[in-house]
Amino acid sequence: MAHPRKTEQRVLTADELGFVEQTRQPAIAMLDDADLHALVRHLRDRRERALTIANNQRRAMRGKGGRGAAAYDRADGGNRQKASVLNDALTRAVREVKRREAEASRAELVANAHRALELKRDAKRATRPANLPRANEGMRAKARTRVDAIGAAGEAGRVTKFVAVAQAKKDSR
């Protein structure tokens, strides 16, 4: 049930009234996400405090050792009403948080759908190169895969035989 502003002004402190006013349009639309989350946290804390005080007063009325003595019937009525007003404001703020989250997830879904459509269109395009004049890449040397070991076992004999053959050719002339 909605509470008249006069009731809100009667049961809330100035700080709490400022928090409650921020949960109404257009003020709630102007808040950024961090401020909105902080507002939800403040409202939740204030509501829990009001409920705790009301429960303590109710215990005192029954003689269960609550703080202070209840002087009149329904001593927790004001705090229960304050908690109700704060609960309504908290509901508005949480509804706005959820609306923003839904809007952000919807925007992300649309962006993903657009990206998927672009990928699908790119896949259908021709992959062959265009028939345009272009420079020839030319020949490139193949990298050597075998490395000759220097000073291998047969190296000395090969060099010696090469020198001997060369000397024999020279001598035969």
C-alpha positions as CSV (number, residue, x, y, z in Angstrom):
1,M,0.0,0.0,0.0
2,A,1.3,3.4,-0.9
3,H,2.0,5.9,1.9
4,P,1.1,9.5,1.7
5,R,4.0,12.0,1.7
6,K,2.6,13.5,4.8
7,T,3.0,10.2,6.6
8,E,6.5,9.8,5.2
9,Q,7.5,13.2,6.5
10,R,6.0,12.4,9.9
11,V,7.8,9.0,10.4
12,L,11.1,9.5,8.7
13,T,14.1,11.6,9.6
14,A,15.5,14.1,7.2
15,D,18.2,11.7,5.9
16,E,15.8,8.9,5.4
17,L,13.4,11.2,3.7
18,G,16.1,12.2,1.3
19,F,16.8,8.6,0.5
20,V,13.1,7.9,-0.1
21,E,12.8,10.9,-2.4
22,Q,15.7,9.6,-4.5
23,T,13.7,6.4,-5.3
24,R,11.0,8.3,-7.2
25,Q,11.1,9.4,-10.8
26,P,12.8,11.5,-12.2
27,A,15.5,11.4,-9.4
28,I,16.1,7.6,-9.7
29,A,16.6,7.9,-13.4
30,M,19.4,10.4,-12.9
31,L,21.4,8.2,-10.6
32,D,24.3,6.2,-12.0
33,D,24.6,2.5,-11.2
34,A,27.1,2.9,-8.3
35,D,24.9,5.5,-6.6
36,L,21.8,3.4,-7.1
37,H,23.5,0.4,-5.4
38,A,24.7,2.6,-2.6
39,L,21.1,3.9,-2.2
40,V,19.8,0.3,-2.0
41,R,22.3,-0.5,0.7
42,H,21.4,2.5,2.8
43,L,17.7,1.8,2.5
44,R,18.2,-1.8,3.5
45,D,20.3,-0.8,6.5
46,R,17.7,1.8,7.6
47,R,14.8,-0.6,7.2
48,E,16.6,-3.3,9.2
49,R,17.3,-0.8,12.0
50,A,13.7,0.3,12.1
51,L,12.5,-3.3,12.3
52,T,15.0,-4.2,15.0
53,I,13.8,-1.2,17.1
54,A,10.2,-2.1,16.6
55,N,10.8,-5.8,17.6
56,N,12.7,-4.6,20.7
57,Q,9.8,-2.4,21.7
58,R,7.3,-5.2,21.1
59,R,9.4,-7.4,23.4
60,A,9.4,-4.7,26.1
61,M,5.6,-4.4,25.9
62,R,5.3,-8.1,26.6
63,G,7.8,-7.8,29.5
64,K,10.5,-9.9,27.8
65,G,13.3,-7.6,28.8
66,G,13.6,-5.3,25.8
67,R,15.3,-2.0,26.1
68,G,13.2,0.6,27.8
69,A,9.6,0.2,29.0
70,A,6.7,0.5,26.6
71,A,4.6,3.5,27.9
72,Y,1.6,3.0,25.6
73,D,-0.2,0.5,23.5
74,R,1.4,-0.3,20.2
75,A,4.6,1.4,21.1
76,D,6.3,-0.1,17.9
77,G,3.7,1.4,15.5
78,G,5.8,4.3,14.4
79,N,8.9,2.1,13.7
80,R,6.8,-0.5,11.9
81,Q,5.3,2.3,9.7
82,K,8.8,3.7,9.1
83,A,10.0,0.2,8.1
84,S,7.0,-0.1,5.8
85,V,7.8,3.2,4.1
86,L,11.5,2.3,3.7
87,N,10.5,-1.1,2.4
88,D,8.4,0.5,-0.3
89,A,11.3,2.8,-1.3
90,L,13.6,-0.2,-1.3
91,T,11.3,-2.1,-3.6
92,R,11.3,0.8,-6.1
93,A,15.1,1.0,-6.0
94,V,15.6,-2.7,-6.5
95,R,13.0,-2.7,-9.3
96,E,15.1,0.0,-11.0
97,V,18.3,-2.0,-10.5
98,K,16.7,-5.1,-12.1
99,R,15.3,-3.0,-15.0
100,R,18.8,-1.6,-15.7
101,E,20.3,-5.1,-15.6
102,A,17.7,-6.4,-18.0
103,E,18.3,-3.5,-20.3
104,A,22.0,-4.1,-20.3
105,S,21.6,-7.8,-20.9
106,R,19.2,-7.1,-23.8
107,A,21.7,-4.6,-25.3
108,E,24.5,-7.2,-25.0
109,L,22.3,-9.9,-26.6
110,V,21.5,-7.5,-29.5
111,A,25.2,-6.7,-29.9
112,N,26.1,-10.4,-30.0
113,A,23.4,-11.1,-32.6
114,H,24.7,-8.3,-34.8
115,R,28.2,-9.7,-34.5
116,A,27.0,-13.3,-35.3
117,L,25.2,-11.9,-38.4
118,E,28.4,-10.2,-39.6
119,L,30.4,-13.4,-39.1
120,K,27.7,-15.3,-41.0
121,R,27.8,-12.8,-43.9
122,D,31.6,-12.9,-44.0
123,A,31.5,-16.7,-44.2
124,K,29.3,-16.6,-47.3
125,R,31.5,-14.2,-49.2
126,A,33.9,-15.5,-51.8
127,T,37.3,-16.6,-50.4
128,R,39.2,-16.7,-53.8
129,P,41.5,-13.8,-54.5
130,A,40.3,-11.0,-56.7
131,N,41.5,-11.0,-60.3
132,L,43.7,-8.0,-60.0
133,P,47.3,-7.4,-61.0
134,R,49.7,-7.9,-58.2
135,A,53.4,-8.3,-57.7
136,N,54.9,-11.7,-58.0
137,E,56.3,-13.0,-54.7
138,G,59.3,-14.5,-56.4
139,M,61.4,-17.4,-55.4
140,R,62.7,-17.9,-51.9
141,A,65.6,-20.1,-50.8
142,K,64.6,-23.1,-48.8
143,A,66.0,-23.2,-45.4
144,R,68.7,-25.9,-44.8
145,T,67.5,-28.7,-42.6
146,R,70.9,-30.6,-42.5
147,V,73.8,-29.2,-40.7
148,D,77.3,-30.6,-41.5
149,A,79.4,-31.4,-38.4
150,I,82.8,-29.9,-38.5
151,G,85.6,-32.3,-37.6
152,A,83.5,-35.4,-38.1
153,A,85.2,-38.9,-38.2
154,G,85.6,-39.1,-42.0
155,E,86.6,-35.5,-42.5
156,A,90.4,-35.9,-42.2
157,G,90.5,-38.8,-44.6
158,R,88.5,-37.0,-47.2
159,V,90.7,-33.9,-47.1
160,T,93.9,-36.0,-47.3
161,K,92.6,-38.0,-50.3
162,F,91.5,-34.7,-52.0
163,V,95.0,-33.3,-51.7
164,A,96.6,-36.5,-52.9
165,V,94.4,-36.6,-56.0
166,A,95.1,-32.9,-56.8
167,Q,98.9,-33.5,-56.4
168,A,98.8,-36.5,-58.7
169,K,97.0,-34.5,-61.4
170,K,99.6,-31.8,-61.2
171,D,102.5,-34.3,-61.4
172,S,101.1,-36.0,-64.5
173,R,101.3,-32.9,-66.5
